[in-house]
């Protein structure tokens, strides 16, 4: 994603307080990229990055900072900092709440590798959604 597009995003939202509502089609792998960008990109082990079945989870406190993946089968792998990495198969849903509580997103599977991402997203989360490939320039203009 180019710096110009990031600047446009920031300028667009600069005067906007609060959040925007999102309701978007989203692949499971794009969701995974978003979760990684939000919580563990700087310390994610390389082998976990390469394995598309590994997702981050976080307990959070008082409902904030929660990342939870619902799957038919899930195995805990390793805890690093406040993130637990899990190997999940047949993901059916996922919940993401930012540590500030300003972003609350829910992904539900609609087909084998696709789903819908719905909820409220802060400016920072919107930028990460763009970076993860969930929001395109065309979609961004509609928000």
C-alpha positions, -999 to +999 in steps of 0.1 A: +000+000+000+014+033-010+022+062+014-001+085-007-031+062+000-022+061+037-021+099+038-054+101+020-069+078+046-055+098+075-067+131+059-101+117+053-106+105+088-086+133+106-116+153+114-139+123+120-142+113+156-152+078+166-155+049+143-170+038+110-193+008+104-179-019+082-198-048+066-174-064+041-166-096+023-134-109+037-113-140+030-100-160+060-064-153+050-071-115+048-086-117+083-055-135+095-032-108+080-053-081+098-051-099+131-013-103+127-009-066+118-030-056+149-013-076+176+019-095+168+036-085+135+069-075+153+073-107+172+055-134+151+078-163+145+087-168+108+074-204+108+040-192+121+038-165+095+043-191+067+017-215+082-018-201+071-035-222+097-019-204+127-038-175+142-031-152+172-055-151+201-055-128+231-076-128+263-078-091+269-092-074+300-127-063+307-137-071+271-110-050+255-081-064+235-098-097+229-089-118+198-107-151+196-109-177+168-138-202+167-129-234+149-139-270+146-105-280+158-079-258+175-046-265+192-027-241+214+009-238+202+029-211+221+023-180+242+045-150+233+039-119+254+001-115+257-006-135+225-014-172+223-008-187+189-032-215+179-034-239+149-070-238+137-088-259+111-122-252+098-125-216+112-161-207+115-158-173+132-135-148+148-138-118+171-115-088+174-117-060+199-089-035+201-072-028+234-088+007+235-122-008+228-128+015+199-127-013+173-151-042+176-152-066+146-168-100+140-159-123+111-184-151+102-177-178+076-200-177+046-182-203+024-151-225+027-125-196+027-147-165+027-167-147+053-182-113+062-165-088+085-189-066+104-186-041+132-171-007+141-135+002+132-114+031+143-091+051+120-062+029+129-081-003+123-093+010+089-057+016+079-048-020+089-079-033+070-065-015+040-030-029+046-044-064+050-062-061+016-097-062+031-106-026+022-097-015-014-095+021-025-129+017-041-145+003-009-126+030+012-143+058-009-177+043+001-171+044+038 
